[in-house]
Amino acid sequence: MESRGGGGLFTVKSAYKSLERTFVLERNLSVLENGVFQSMWKNMAPLKVVAFSWKLLLDRIPTRSNLAKRNIIPTDNPTVCVFCDGTEETTTNLFLHCHVVRAIWVIIMRWLGFVLVTPQ
């Protein structure tokens, strides 16, 4: 999709590159992280999976912790994980460290024939 306006050429790619530069400068990404973001959109996964992964890596998933930070839920509301009921519900807890979620990942990885190692 292209349109001319103000003497320049607009493309979706140019808008994406502009946003990408903003995020890279804002987040001070390492070389490895920058490479992940560069290649993320160039794979065979369905677009909704890629978009979800992008939100996950940017910590934009609506966890209780993120909702409280954005004043969407009251700050006096508990932000503990709905599964393990003791740890704060953050993106990393909800997708990696919660004992219930970890058990699910182990089952999925075993089914796929992979060994799962999660960072602390």
C-alpha positions in Angstrom: 0.0 0.0 0.0 1.6 3.3 -1.1 0.3 6.8 -1.1 2.0 10.1 -2.0 1.6 13.0 0.4 3.7 16.0 1.3 6.3 15.1 -1.4 7.3 11.8 0.2 6.5 8.2 -0.4 4.6 6.3 2.3 4.7 2.6 2.5 3.7 0.2 5.3 7.3 -0.9 5.4 8.6 2.6 5.9 6.1 3.1 8.8 7.1 -0.2 10.3 10.8 0.7 10.1 10.1 4.0 11.7 8.3 2.3 14.6 10.9 -0.3 14.8 13.7 2.4 15.2 11.6 4.0 18.0 11.2 0.7 19.9 14.9 -0.2 19.5 16.1 3.1 20.8 13.5 3.1 23.6 14.2 -0.4 24.9 18.0 -0.5 24.4 17.9 -3.9 22.8 20.9 -6.2 22.7 22.2 -7.4 19.4 20.5 -10.8 20.0 17.2 -9.2 20.9 17.4 -6.9 17.9 18.0 -9.9 15.7 14.9 -11.7 17.1 12.7 -8.6 16.4 14.2 -8.3 12.9 13.5 -11.9 12.0 10.2 -12.3 13.9 8.0 -11.1 11.0 9.8 -13.1 8.4 8.8 -16.6 9.4 6.1 -19.1 8.4 4.0 -18.9 11.6 0.4 -17.5 11.3 0.3 -13.7 11.7 -1.7 -13.9 14.9 1.0 -16.1 16.4 3.7 -13.7 15.4 1.7 -10.7 16.7 1.1 -12.4 20.0 4.8 -13.3 20.2 5.8 -9.7 19.5 3.4 -8.5 22.3 4.8 -11.2 24.6 8.5 -10.1 24.0 7.6 -6.5 24.6 5.7 -7.4 27.8 2.4 -6.0 26.5 0.3 -9.0 27.5 -2.5 -8.0 29.8 -1.3 -9.7 33.0 -2.6 -8.6 36.3 0.7 -6.8 37.0 0.6 -4.9 33.7 -3.1 -4.0 34.2 -2.3 -2.6 37.6 0.6 -0.6 36.2 -1.7 1.0 33.6 -4.4 1.7 36.3 -6.9 -0.6 34.5 -7.5 -2.6 37.6 -7.4 -1.0 41.1 -4.0 -1.1 42.7 -5.5 -2.6 45.8 -6.6 -5.6 43.7 -4.4 -8.6 44.2 -1.9 -9.1 41.3 -1.0 -12.7 42.2 -1.1 -15.4 39.6 -4.5 -17.1 39.1 -2.8 -20.5 38.9 -0.2 -20.6 41.6 -1.8 -18.0 43.9 1.4 -16.8 45.5 3.6 -15.2 42.9 2.9 -11.9 41.1 1.2 -12.5 37.7 3.8 -11.1 35.3 4.4 -12.2 31.7 7.4 -14.3 32.6 5.6 -16.0 35.5 2.5 -16.6 33.5 4.4 -18.1 30.5 7.5 -19.7 32.1 7.7 -19.9 35.9 4.2 -20.7 37.2 4.3 -24.4 38.3 0.9 -25.1 36.6 2.1 -23.5 33.3 5.5 -25.2 33.5 3.7 -28.6 33.8 1.7 -27.8 30.7 4.8 -26.8 28.8 6.6 -30.0 29.8 3.6 -32.1 28.5 3.6 -30.1 25.2 7.3 -30.4 24.8 7.3 -34.1 25.5 4.5 -34.6 23.0 6.7 -32.7 20.4 9.8 -34.6 21.3 11.7 -31.7 22.8 13.4 -31.2 26.2 12.3 -28.0 28.0 14.8 -26.0 30.0 13.4 -22.8 31.5 15.6 -20.0 32.8 15.3 -18.9 36.5 
